[in-house]
Structures are given as C-alpha cells and as structure tokens.
Amino acid sequence: MVESPEREVGVGPWTGPWPEDARLDPELLREGDRRNVEDRFRYWRHDAIVADLDRTRFPLHIAIENWEHDFNIGSIVRTANAFNVAAFHIVGKRRWNRRGAMVTDRYQHEIHHGTADDLATWAAHQGEGRGIPILGIDNVPGSIPIEGYAVPRACVLAFGQEGPGLSDAMREVCEVILHITQFGSTRSINAGAAAAIAMHAWIEQHA
C-alpha cells in the first residue's frame, strides 16, 4: 500500500512584487506562513488578525472550570476560536492545559477568575451594567434540554471538567443548567464535544 503524502499546510514565501499592506508580516512574507489560520489571514501579523476578529466577535462568552488541569480545556478553547466568541474565561487555577488549543488561544481574549463567584461578579457588570446571564452545561437532575431552549444572545456558557462536571459553586451562579439530550447508554459525552455542541446551538440561534 502506498501512503499518500501529507498535505502541506499554509503557503511558502511570497512570490511576485512586494505587497504594500501594513497588515502583512515581512518575516512571514520571506519565510512562508504555516500557521493554523484561515487562508484569508495568510501572511498577516498576529495583532492584525486579532484586530480583524475583534470587529466581528459574537457577544458569547465561554467559561471553563480549571481545577484538575483537564486536557479538554484546550479543545474547548479551540472551538471557541472557531466560533469567534468574545472571550474565554478560565475559572480556578490560572495555568491551564493549552496543548489541545493548537495556539488558537493567541487570537482570543482570555480572562481569569479565581472562583465562580468572581465570574458571577464580572458577568453582573457586563451588558452596559445590566449584567449577562451564566448558563451552565451539564446533565444533572433538574437540567433543561438545550434543544429548543432560547439561549440569550449575550451570555456566558459555563463548562465543568471531564468527569465531575460543573462544580457546586458554579451551578449556584448559573441562571439555568442545560443538558444535551442523549439516546445511548453512556451517562455523559466528552466535555470538549459537549462544549462544541452547546456553542453550535448558540450559533444556530444567533449567527
């Protein structure tokens, strides 16, 4: 069996007349751009990409509890980048497992909160002082199916860790706990997968 060669990501050095565009990075133009970015951002400086994303970010925030250095955090952050959320919030330990993020966190806004109460205080001062709700995602007694639920446009979706799910403290600050309806035998689905489904439910309603 002949193995197919791996598709090379990105582009090589710039060819042709040197472009006159302040958004472009001279080093990337000379060396090529193999970063994990969309083709429309090839050769762009990092700060230029962030500035462009800031123009169209959605008013959706993602909060992730970080008590056990869960490897799923990186995956959730990567999905948050794909949907261009306003910011992601790390609740708990400041250092988190970035491996699964594939450096996408560099293009987002990261906010740290020591506790769930700190997150709640932050959320209460958003939305021009009116506050924005925190919606937990977990399959616990009393939770409501996310399917068909009118998710607010400006809100925080809060996710717990693989296994324990949302902490008691986080559930206390949530306006509602939503779950993803399942039909098989497993008690729960992977935290990273659940976050992707929940974020896409918001996208379906508001994007």
Residue frames as a rotation matrix with the C-alpha (Angstrom) as fourth column:
MET 1
0.577 0.816 0.000 0.00
0.816 -0.577 0.000 0.00
0.000 0.000 -1.000 0.00
VAL 2
-0.454 -0.717 0.530 1.39
0.707 -0.651 -0.276 3.39
0.543 0.249 0.802 -0.99
GLU 3
-0.022 0.407 -0.913 0.89
0.869 -0.445 -0.219 6.06
-0.495 -0.798 -0.344 1.64
SER 4
0.503 0.250 0.827 -0.39
0.679 -0.707 -0.199 9.38
0.535 0.662 -0.525 0.32
PRO 5
-0.610 -0.792 0.034 1.85
0.618 -0.502 -0.604 12.33
0.495 -0.348 0.796 1.20
GLU 6
-0.074 0.565 -0.822 0.56
0.877 -0.356 -0.324 14.64
-0.475 -0.745 -0.468 3.91
ARG 7
0.469 0.327 0.821 -0.97
0.707 -0.695 -0.127 17.85
0.529 0.640 -0.557 2.60
GLU 8
-0.615 -0.758 -0.219 1.29
0.760 -0.494 -0.423 20.75
0.212 -0.426 0.879 3.40
VAL 9
0.418 0.789 -0.450 -0.47
0.888 -0.459 0.022 23.41
-0.190 -0.409 -0.893 5.42
GLY 10
0.401 -0.187 -0.897 -0.15
0.181 -0.943 0.278 27.08
-0.898 -0.274 -0.345 4.56
VAL 11
0.976 -0.094 0.199 1.90
0.167 -0.269 -0.949 28.83
0.143 0.959 -0.246 1.92
GLY 12
0.197 -0.979 -0.044 5.55
0.979 0.194 0.064 29.30
-0.054 -0.056 0.997 1.09
PRO 13
-0.504 -0.479 -0.719 7.48
0.470 -0.850 0.237 32.53
-0.725 -0.218 0.653 0.68
TRP 14
0.504 0.718 -0.479 5.78
0.056 -0.581 -0.812 35.35
-0.862 0.383 -0.333 -1.18
THR 15
-0.446 -0.592 0.671 6.43
0.761 0.144 0.633 35.49
-0.471 0.793 0.387 -4.92
GLY 16
0.240 0.506 0.829 5.93
0.866 -0.497 0.053 38.50
0.439 0.705 -0.557 -7.17
PRO 17
-0.200 -0.288 0.936 6.00
0.025 -0.957 -0.289 42.21
0.979 -0.035 0.199 -6.44
TRP 18
-0.841 -0.167 -0.515 6.35
0.501 0.121 -0.857 43.02
0.205 -0.979 -0.018 -2.73
PRO 19
0.081 0.986 0.147 2.85
0.785 -0.154 0.600 43.85
0.614 0.066 -0.787 -1.38
GLU 20
-0.816 -0.227 0.531 2.11
-0.068 -0.875 -0.479 47.22
0.574 -0.428 0.699 0.16
ASP 21
0.353 0.928 -0.123 -0.16
-0.033 0.143 0.989 46.19
0.935 -0.345 0.081 3.02
ALA 22
-0.257 -0.498 0.828 0.53
-0.778 -0.402 -0.483 47.19
0.573 -0.769 -0.284 6.64
ARG 23
0.624 0.565 0.540 -1.29
-0.775 0.532 0.340 44.10
-0.096 -0.631 0.770 7.90
LEU 24
0.856 -0.287 -0.431 1.33
0.031 0.859 -0.510 41.77
0.516 0.423 0.744 6.42
ASP 25
0.766 -0.622 0.166 4.33
-0.170 0.052 0.984 40.47
-0.620 -0.782 -0.066 8.34
PRO 26
0.460 -0.639 -0.617 7.64
-0.881 -0.244 -0.405 40.90
0.109 0.730 -0.675 6.43
GLU 27
-0.520 -0.695 0.497 9.12
-0.760 0.642 0.103 37.80
-0.390 -0.324 -0.862 8.07
LEU 28
0.023 0.619 0.785 6.18
0.033 0.784 -0.620 35.62
-0.999 0.040 -0.002 7.07
LEU 29
0.848 0.246 -0.470 6.35
-0.413 -0.249 -0.876 37.00
-0.333 0.937 -0.110 3.54
ARG 30
0.054 -0.930 -0.363 10.02
-0.989 0.001 -0.149 36.00
0.139 0.367 -0.920 3.35
GLU 31
-0.769 -0.495 0.406 9.78
-0.601 0.775 -0.193 32.62
-0.219 -0.393 -0.893 5.11
GLY 32
-0.554 0.672 -0.492 6.24
-0.009 0.586 0.810 31.45
0.833 0.453 -0.318 4.34
ASP 33
-0.424 0.534 0.732 3.22
-0.900 -0.335 -0.277 31.07
0.097 -0.776 0.623 6.59
ARG 34
-0.572 0.160 -0.804 2.47
-0.025 0.977 0.212 27.60
0.820 0.142 -0.555 8.02
ARG 35
-0.905 0.227 0.361 0.30
-0.406 -0.197 -0.893 28.73
-0.131 -0.954 0.270 10.91
ASN 36
-0.661 0.750 0.017 -3.08
0.749 0.661 -0.034 27.24
-0.037 -0.010 -0.999 11.83
VAL 37
-0.458 0.527 -0.715 -5.08
-0.126 -0.835 -0.535 30.16
-0.880 -0.155 0.449 10.41
GLU 38
0.549 0.714 0.435 -7.64
0.433 0.202 -0.878 30.58
-0.715 0.670 -0.198 7.65
ASP 39
-0.076 -0.622 0.779 -6.24
0.992 0.032 0.123 31.33
-0.101 0.782 0.615 4.21
ARG 40
0.636 0.371 0.677 -7.64
0.503 -0.865 0.002 34.86
0.586 0.339 -0.736 4.31
PHE 41
0.953 -0.297 0.061 -5.15
-0.232 -0.586 0.776 35.60
-0.195 -0.754 -0.628 7.10
ARG 42
0.572 -0.791 0.218 -2.06
0.818 0.571 -0.071 34.25
-0.068 0.218 0.973 5.34
TYR 43
-0.243 -0.862 0.444 0.99
0.759 -0.455 -0.467 36.45
0.604 0.223 0.765 5.92
TRP 44
0.513 0.481 0.711 -0.96
-0.026 -0.819 0.573 38.71
0.858 -0.313 -0.408 8.31
ARG 45
-0.664 -0.653 0.365 0.68
-0.328 -0.185 -0.927 39.94
0.673 -0.734 -0.092 11.50
HIS 46
-0.637 0.396 -0.662 -0.71
0.700 0.656 -0.282 38.40
0.322 -0.643 -0.695 14.70
ASP 47
-0.676 0.374 -0.635 -2.06
0.294 -0.653 -0.698 41.73
-0.676 -0.658 0.331 16.01
ALA 48
-0.749 0.415 -0.516 -3.71
-0.661 -0.517 0.544 42.46
-0.041 0.749 0.662 12.65
ILE 49
-0.616 0.536 -0.577 -5.58
0.147 0.798 0.584 39.14
0.774 0.275 -0.570 12.80
VAL 50
-0.587 0.384 -0.712 -6.78
0.799 0.135 -0.586 39.81
-0.129 -0.913 -0.386 16.35
ALA 51
-0.756 0.279 -0.592 -7.91
-0.165 -0.957 -0.239 43.32
-0.633 -0.083 0.769 15.37
ASP 52
-0.707 0.509 -0.491 -9.88
-0.560 0.020 0.828 41.94
0.431 0.861 0.271 12.42
LEU 53
-0.538 0.505 -0.676 -11.54
0.539 0.822 0.185 39.27
0.649 -0.265 -0.714 14.58
ASP 54
-0.766 0.209 -0.607 -12.43
0.498 -0.404 -0.767 41.90
-0.405 -0.891 0.205 17.18
ARG 55
-0.843 0.449 -0.296 -14.61
-0.533 -0.767 0.356 43.68
-0.067 0.458 0.886 14.62
THR 56
-0.171 0.795 -0.581 -16.94
-0.666 0.342 0.663 40.68
0.726 0.500 0.471 14.31
ARG 57
-0.951 -0.212 -0.226 -16.76
0.004 0.719 -0.695 38.83
0.310 -0.661 -0.683 17.62
PHE 58
-0.021 0.983 -0.183 -20.06
0.214 0.183 0.960 37.50
0.977 -0.019 -0.214 18.94
PRO 59
-0.111 0.037 0.993 -21.36
-0.818 -0.571 -0.070 38.53
0.565 -0.820 0.093 22.40
LEU 60
0.868 0.324 -0.376 -20.94
-0.122 0.874 0.471 34.95
0.481 -0.363 0.798 23.58
HIS 61
-0.009 -0.862 0.507 -18.51
-0.961 -0.133 -0.242 34.18
0.276 -0.490 -0.827 26.41
ILE 62
0.523 0.069 -0.850 -17.20
-0.029 0.998 0.063 30.75
0.852 -0.009 0.523 27.35
ALA 63
0.205 -0.434 0.878 -16.25
-0.969 -0.219 0.118 29.89
0.141 -0.874 -0.465 30.94
ILE 64
0.417 -0.174 -0.892 -14.28
-0.090 0.969 -0.231 26.75
0.905 0.177 0.388 31.76
GLU 65
0.865 -0.121 0.487 -13.56
-0.492 -0.010 0.871 25.46
-0.100 -0.993 -0.068 35.25
ASN 66
0.341 -0.852 -0.397 -9.91
-0.213 0.342 -0.915 24.55
0.916 0.396 -0.065 35.77
TRP 67
0.639 -0.088 0.764 -9.32
-0.766 0.021 0.643 22.63
-0.073 -0.996 -0.053 38.98
GLU 68
0.572 -0.351 0.741 -7.63
-0.018 0.899 0.439 19.47
-0.820 -0.264 0.508 37.68
HIS 69
-0.369 -0.747 -0.553 -5.67
-0.588 -0.273 0.761 20.68
-0.720 0.606 -0.338 34.60
ASP 70
0.332 0.645 0.688 -8.24
0.154 0.683 -0.714 18.97
-0.930 0.344 0.127 32.35
PHE 71
-0.700 -0.664 0.263 -6.88
0.324 0.033 0.946 18.25
-0.637 0.747 0.192 28.86
ASN 72
-0.041 0.777 0.628 -10.31
0.996 0.083 -0.038 19.12
-0.081 0.624 -0.777 27.38
ILE 73
0.337 0.181 -0.924 -9.83
0.348 -0.936 -0.056 22.81
-0.875 -0.303 -0.379 28.13
GLY 74
-0.625 -0.675 -0.392 -7.63
-0.142 -0.396 0.907 23.28
-0.767 0.623 0.152 25.07
SER 75
-0.761 0.411 0.502 -10.21
0.649 0.465 0.603 21.64
0.014 0.785 -0.620 22.85
ILE 76
0.287 0.909 -0.303 -12.95
0.903 -0.362 -0.232 23.92
-0.321 -0.207 -0.924 24.19
VAL 77
0.084 -0.352 -0.932 -10.78
0.026 -0.934 0.356 26.98
-0.996 -0.055 -0.069 23.61
ARG 78
-0.892 -0.431 0.136 -10.08
0.113 0.079 0.990 25.88
-0.437 0.899 -0.021 20.05
THR 79
-0.326 0.859 0.394 -13.82
0.937 0.239 0.255 25.57
0.126 0.452 -0.883 19.37
ALA 80
0.409 0.440 -0.800 -14.41
0.609 -0.784 -0.119 28.97
-0.679 -0.438 -0.589 20.96
ASN 81
-0.475 -0.653 -0.590 -11.91
-0.117 -0.618 0.777 30.39
-0.872 0.438 0.218 18.48
ALA 82
-0.853 0.163 0.496 -13.70
0.517 0.401 0.757 28.72
-0.075 0.902 -0.426 15.57
PHE 83
0.125 0.983 0.136 -16.93
0.962 -0.154 0.225 30.48
0.242 0.103 -0.965 16.57
ASN 84
-0.509 -0.457 0.729 -15.17
0.397 -0.877 -0.272 33.80
0.764 0.151 0.628 17.30
VAL 85
0.462 0.672 -0.578 -16.54
0.818 -0.071 0.570 34.25
0.342 -0.737 -0.583 20.80
ALA 86
0.816 -0.090 0.571 -15.99
-0.171 -0.981 0.090 37.49
0.552 -0.171 -0.816 22.69
ALA 87
-0.156 -0.871 0.466 -13.65
-0.905 -0.063 -0.421 35.87
0.396 -0.488 -0.778 25.24
PHE 88
0.352 0.219 -0.910 -12.95
0.195 0.934 0.300 32.68
0.915 -0.283 0.286 27.10
HIS 89
0.304 -0.110 0.946 -12.77
-0.845 -0.490 0.215 32.63
0.440 -0.865 -0.242 30.89
ILE 90
-0.220 -0.442 -0.870 -10.65
0.159 0.863 -0.479 30.29
0.962 -0.244 -0.120 32.97
VAL 91
0.483 0.480 0.732 -12.15
-0.675 -0.328 0.660 29.75
0.558 -0.813 0.166 36.43
GLY 92
0.977 -0.206 -0.056 -9.88
0.192 0.733 0.653 28.30
-0.093 -0.649 0.755 39.09
LYS 93
0.194 -0.980 -0.038 -6.18
0.543 0.076 0.836 27.72
-0.817 -0.183 0.547 38.54
ARG 94
0.423 -0.075 -0.903 -4.58
-0.510 -0.843 -0.169 30.31
-0.749 0.532 -0.395 36.28
ARG 95
-0.608 -0.692 -0.389 -2.37
-0.739 0.314 0.596 27.82
-0.291 0.649 -0.703 34.42
TRP 96
0.460 0.806 0.371 -4.33
-0.493 0.580 -0.648 25.51
-0.738 0.115 0.665 32.13
ASN 97
-0.193 -0.504 0.842 -3.56
0.354 0.765 0.538 22.71
-0.915 0.402 0.031 29.67
ARG 98
0.150 0.205 -0.967 -3.04
-0.592 -0.765 -0.254 24.54
-0.792 0.611 0.007 26.38
ARG 99
-0.707 -0.613 0.353 -1.98
-0.099 0.580 0.808 21.58
-0.700 0.536 -0.471 24.27
GLY 100
-0.306 0.668 0.678 -5.36
0.834 0.532 -0.148 20.97
-0.460 0.520 -0.720 22.64
ALA 101
0.443 0.508 -0.739 -5.82
0.175 -0.857 -0.484 24.65
-0.879 0.086 -0.468 21.81
MET 102
0.195 -0.440 0.876 -3.31
0.964 0.251 -0.088 24.41
-0.182 0.862 0.473 18.93
VAL 103
-0.750 -0.605 -0.268 -2.19
0.610 -0.789 0.072 28.02
-0.255 -0.109 0.961 19.67
THR 104
-0.188 0.752 0.632 -5.69
0.655 -0.384 0.651 29.34
0.732 0.536 -0.420 18.83
ASP 105
0.458 0.355 -0.815 -5.76
0.877 -0.329 0.349 30.97
-0.144 -0.875 -0.462 22.28
ARG 106
-0.568 -0.764 -0.307 -3.31
0.666 -0.646 0.374 33.56
-0.484 0.008 0.875 20.93
TYR 107
-0.844 0.284 0.455 -6.10
0.242 -0.555 0.796 35.00
0.478 0.782 0.400 18.77
GLN 108
0.218 0.960 -0.177 -8.64
0.564 0.024 0.825 35.29
0.796 -0.280 -0.536 21.57
HIS 109
-0.162 -0.171 0.972 -9.19
-0.626 -0.744 -0.235 37.29
0.763 -0.646 0.013 24.74
GLU 110
-0.110 0.011 -0.994 -8.52
0.526 0.849 -0.049 35.32
0.843 -0.529 -0.099 27.92
ILE 111
0.021 0.190 0.982 -9.90
-0.704 -0.694 0.150 36.36
0.710 -0.694 0.119 31.31
HIS 112
-0.546 -0.276 -0.791 -9.06
0.295 0.820 -0.490 34.59
0.784 -0.501 -0.366 34.56
HIS 113
0.261 0.623 0.738 -11.32
-0.708 -0.396 0.585 34.32
0.657 -0.675 0.337 37.62
GLY 114
-0.732 -0.633 0.253 -10.23
-0.618 0.459 -0.638 32.67
0.287 -0.624 -0.727 40.83
THR 115
-0.799 0.529 0.284 -13.71
0.151 0.635 -0.758 31.45
-0.582 -0.563 -0.588 41.75
ALA 116
-0.435 0.756 0.489 -17.19
0.861 0.191 0.471 31.02
0.263 0.626 -0.734 40.32
ASP 117
0.440 0.583 -0.683 -18.31
0.768 -0.638 -0.050 33.99
-0.465 -0.503 -0.729 42.42
ASP 118
-0.358 -0.643 -0.677 -15.64
0.077 -0.743 0.665 36.11
-0.930 0.186 0.316 40.74
LEU 119
-0.902 0.108 0.419 -17.04
0.431 0.147 0.890 35.12
0.035 0.983 -0.179 37.35
ALA 120
0.036 0.998 -0.042 -20.55
0.991 -0.030 0.127 35.99
0.126 -0.046 -0.991 38.54
THR 121
0.225 -0.024 -0.974 -19.38
0.451 -0.883 0.127 39.42
-0.863 -0.468 -0.188 39.71
TRP 122
-0.806 -0.559 -0.197 -17.77
0.043 -0.386 0.921 40.04
-0.591 0.734 0.335 36.32
ALA 123
-0.693 0.582 0.425 -20.93
0.673 0.311 0.671 38.94
0.259 0.751 -0.608 34.46
ALA 124
0.173 0.824 -0.539 -23.13
0.939 -0.303 -0.162 41.17
-0.297 -0.478 -0.827 36.63
HIS 125
0.069 -0.235 -0.970 -21.27
0.098 -0.966 0.241 44.26
-0.993 -0.112 -0.044 35.37
GLN 126
-0.876 -0.352 0.331 -21.48
0.326 0.074 0.942 43.45
-0.357 0.933 0.050 31.65
GLY 127
-0.280 0.812 0.512 -24.15
0.918 0.071 0.391 44.48
0.281 0.579 -0.765 29.16
GLU 128
-0.389 0.053 0.920 -23.87
0.040 -0.996 0.075 48.19
0.920 0.066 0.385 30.00
GLY 129
-0.808 -0.058 0.587 -24.39
-0.555 -0.262 -0.790 47.38
0.200 -0.963 0.180 33.65
ARG 130
0.233 0.972 0.002 -27.47
-0.940 0.225 0.258 45.22
0.250 -0.062 0.966 33.15
GLY 131
-0.228 -0.410 0.883 -25.47
-0.629 0.754 0.187 42.04
-0.743 -0.513 -0.430 33.50
ILE 132
-0.054 0.209 -0.976 -25.41
-0.864 0.480 0.151 38.95
0.501 0.852 0.155 31.31
PRO 133
0.720 0.456 0.524 -26.61
-0.675 0.635 0.376 35.50
-0.161 -0.624 0.764 32.43
ILE 134
-0.569 -0.822 0.005 -24.41
-0.817 0.567 0.109 32.48
-0.092 0.058 -0.994 33.07
LEU 135
0.626 0.751 -0.211 -25.81
-0.776 0.627 -0.074 29.25
0.077 0.210 0.975 31.61
GLY 136
-0.252 -0.712 0.655 -24.30
-0.715 0.594 0.370 26.00
-0.652 -0.375 -0.659 32.81
ILE 137
0.271 0.257 -0.928 -23.94
-0.830 0.551 -0.089 23.00
0.488 0.794 0.363 30.53
ASP 138
-0.839 -0.478 0.261 -24.23
-0.544 0.705 -0.456 19.70
0.034 -0.525 -0.851 32.41
ASN 139
-0.119 0.813 -0.570 -26.56
-0.280 0.523 0.805 16.70
0.953 0.255 0.165 32.57
VAL 140
-0.987 -0.154 -0.048 -27.67
0.020 0.176 -0.984 16.89
0.160 -0.972 -0.170 36.18
PRO 141
-0.337 0.917 -0.212 -31.06
0.941 0.324 -0.096 16.44
-0.019 -0.232 -0.973 37.87
GLY 142
0.315 0.592 -0.742 -33.27
0.540 -0.755 -0.373 19.41
-0.781 -0.283 -0.557 37.05
SER 143
-0.676 -0.596 -0.433 -31.33
-0.045 -0.553 0.832 20.45
-0.736 0.582 0.347 33.96
ILE 144
0.441 0.858 -0.265 -33.25
-0.212 -0.187 -0.959 21.52
-0.872 0.479 0.100 30.84
PRO 145
0.248 -0.351 0.903 -32.65
0.846 0.532 -0.025 20.24
-0.472 0.770 0.429 27.28
ILE 146
-0.490 -0.499 -0.715 -30.66
0.066 -0.839 0.541 22.75
-0.869 0.218 0.444 25.25
GLU 147
-0.863 0.239 0.445 -32.62
0.488 0.170 0.856 21.70
0.129 0.956 -0.264 22.17
GLY 148
0.021 0.938 0.347 -35.34
0.723 -0.254 0.642 24.28
0.690 0.237 -0.684 21.71
TYR 149
0.310 0.046 -0.950 -34.17
0.851 -0.458 0.256 26.48
-0.423 -0.888 -0.181 24.59
ALA 150
0.800 0.006 0.601 -33.95
0.345 -0.823 -0.451 30.19
0.491 0.568 -0.660 23.74
VAL 151
0.104 -0.863 -0.495 -30.32
0.983 0.013 0.183 30.88
-0.151 -0.506 0.849 24.59
PRO 152
0.768 0.175 -0.617 -29.75
0.197 -0.980 -0.033 34.62
-0.610 -0.096 -0.787 25.21
ARG 153
0.830 -0.474 0.295 -27.61
0.241 -0.173 -0.955 36.38
0.503 0.864 -0.029 22.62
ALA 154
-0.044 -0.837 0.545 -25.31
-0.565 -0.429 -0.704 37.93
0.824 -0.339 -0.454 25.22
CYS 155
0.896 0.349 0.273 -24.44
-0.426 0.507 0.749 35.27
0.123 -0.788 0.604 27.77
VAL 156
-0.299 -0.938 0.175 -21.79
-0.954 0.291 -0.073 33.06
0.018 -0.188 -0.982 29.31
LEU 157
0.734 0.386 -0.559 -21.84
-0.370 0.917 0.147 29.32
0.570 0.100 0.816 28.66
ALA 158
0.079 -0.689 0.721 -20.11
-0.995 -0.013 0.097 27.60
-0.057 -0.725 -0.686 31.58
PHE 159
0.567 0.004 -0.824 -18.48
-0.307 0.929 -0.207 24.19
0.764 0.370 0.528 31.35
GLY 160
0.722 -0.319 0.614 -17.12
-0.568 0.233 0.789 21.92
-0.394 -0.919 -0.013 34.05
GLN 161
-0.316 -0.933 -0.170 -14.41
-0.925 0.265 0.271 19.33
-0.208 0.243 -0.947 33.81
GLU 162
-0.124 0.178 -0.976 -14.37
-0.529 0.820 0.217 15.84
0.839 0.544 -0.008 32.40
GLY 163
-0.600 -0.056 -0.798 -15.95
0.463 0.789 -0.403 13.53
0.652 -0.612 -0.448 34.97
PRO 164
-0.664 0.324 -0.674 -17.17
0.658 -0.176 -0.733 15.79
-0.356 -0.929 -0.096 37.79
GLY 165
0.065 0.701 0.710 -18.86
0.869 -0.389 0.305 18.31
0.490 0.598 -0.635 35.51
LEU 166
0.075 0.025 0.997 -19.83
-0.119 -0.992 0.034 21.69
0.990 -0.121 -0.071 36.91
SER 167
-0.840 -0.387 -0.380 -18.81
0.350 0.148 -0.925 22.33
0.414 -0.910 0.012 40.50
ASP 168
0.007 0.851 -0.525 -21.46
1.000 -0.016 -0.012 23.09
-0.019 -0.525 -0.851 43.13
ALA 169
-0.266 -0.181 -0.947 -20.17
0.395 -0.916 0.064 26.66
-0.879 -0.357 0.316 43.28
MET 170
-0.981 -0.106 -0.161 -20.56
-0.102 -0.420 0.902 27.14
-0.163 0.901 0.401 39.53
ARG 171
-0.517 0.855 0.029 -24.06
0.697 0.402 0.594 25.67
0.497 0.327 -0.804 39.49
GLU 172
-0.077 0.478 -0.875 -25.02
0.878 -0.382 -0.286 28.16
-0.471 -0.791 -0.390 42.19
VAL 173
-0.428 -0.158 -0.890 -24.18
-0.036 -0.981 0.191 31.15
-0.903 0.113 0.414 39.97
CYS 174
-0.976 0.084 0.200 -25.89
0.213 0.179 0.961 29.80
0.044 0.980 -0.193 36.84
GLU 175
-0.518 0.850 -0.097 -29.29
-0.833 -0.526 -0.170 31.12
-0.196 -0.008 0.981 35.81
VAL 176
0.720 0.693 0.038 -30.13
-0.652 0.694 -0.305 27.73
-0.237 0.195 0.952 34.35
ILE 177
-0.432 -0.788 0.439 -28.40
-0.467 0.612 0.639 24.39
-0.772 0.070 -0.632 33.71
LEU 178
0.506 0.547 -0.666 -28.86
-0.847 0.168 -0.505 22.99
-0.164 0.820 0.549 30.21
HIS 179
-0.167 -0.574 0.802 -28.08
-0.223 0.814 0.536 19.50
-0.960 -0.090 -0.264 29.03
ILE 180
-0.458 -0.054 -0.887 -27.59
-0.888 0.065 0.454 17.86
0.033 0.996 -0.078 25.63
THR 181
0.515 0.754 0.408 -30.17
-0.744 0.629 -0.223 15.15
-0.425 -0.189 0.885 25.07
GLN 182
-0.633 -0.751 -0.190 -28.62
-0.769 0.579 0.270 11.70
-0.093 0.317 -0.944 24.62
PHE 183
0.449 0.850 -0.276 -30.09
-0.889 0.457 -0.041 8.45
0.091 0.263 0.960 23.34
GLY 184
0.090 -0.497 -0.863 -27.44
-0.273 0.821 -0.501 5.84
0.958 0.281 -0.062 24.04
SER 185
0.625 0.160 -0.764 -26.15
0.523 0.640 0.562 4.04
0.579 -0.751 0.317 27.12
THR 186
-0.427 -0.895 -0.128 -23.36
0.712 -0.245 -0.658 6.38
0.558 -0.372 0.742 28.20
ARG 187
0.170 0.482 -0.860 -24.03
0.926 -0.375 -0.027 8.71
-0.336 -0.792 -0.510 31.14
SER 188
0.590 -0.039 -0.807 -22.29
-0.067 -0.998 -0.001 11.65
-0.805 0.055 -0.591 29.50
ILE 189
0.799 -0.393 0.455 -20.32
0.542 0.145 -0.827 12.71
0.259 0.908 0.329 26.45
ASN 190
-0.163 -0.978 -0.130 -16.80
0.979 -0.145 -0.142 14.11
0.120 -0.150 0.981 26.33
ALA 191
0.188 0.230 -0.955 -16.56
0.590 -0.804 -0.078 17.63
-0.785 -0.549 -0.286 27.79
GLY 192
-0.714 -0.518 -0.471 -14.92
-0.064 -0.622 0.781 19.02
-0.697 0.587 0.411 24.66
ALA 193
-0.835 0.469 0.288 -17.61
0.461 0.310 0.831 17.53
0.301 0.827 -0.475 22.43
ALA 194
0.062 0.896 -0.439 -20.39
0.991 -0.109 -0.083 18.81
-0.122 -0.430 -0.895 24.70
ALA 195
-0.140 -0.187 -0.972 -18.93
0.267 -0.953 0.145 22.32
-0.954 -0.239 0.183 24.57
ALA 196
-0.967 -0.244 -0.070 -18.82
-0.013 -0.230 0.973 22.23
-0.253 0.942 0.219 20.77
ILE 197
-0.485 0.861 0.153 -22.46
0.788 0.355 0.503 21.14
0.379 0.365 -0.851 20.58
ALA 198
0.194 0.578 -0.792 -23.56
0.864 -0.484 -0.142 23.83
-0.465 -0.657 -0.594 23.03
MET 199
-0.464 -0.427 -0.776 -21.67
0.040 -0.885 0.463 26.58
-0.885 0.184 0.428 21.23
HIS 200
-0.981 0.120 0.151 -23.14
0.159 0.062 0.985 25.50
0.109 0.991 -0.080 17.92
ALA 201
-0.132 0.976 -0.176 -26.63
0.990 0.139 0.027 25.61
0.050 -0.170 -0.984 19.46
TRP 202
0.088 0.085 -0.992 -25.94
0.369 -0.928 -0.047 29.29
-0.925 -0.363 -0.113 20.19
ILE 203
-0.827 -0.484 -0.287 -24.63
-0.101 -0.375 0.922 29.79
-0.553 0.791 0.261 16.64
GLU 204
-0.700 0.615 0.362 -27.79
0.689 0.449 0.569 28.28
0.187 0.648 -0.738 15.16
GLN 205
0.250 0.877 -0.410 -29.91
0.946 -0.311 -0.089 30.81
-0.205 -0.365 -0.908 17.03
HIS 206
0.627 0.007 -0.779 -27.84
0.262 -0.943 0.203 33.96
-0.733 -0.332 -0.594 16.71
ALA 207
-0.410 -0.876 -0.252 -25.32
-0.008 -0.273 0.962 33.78
-0.912 0.397 0.105 13.87
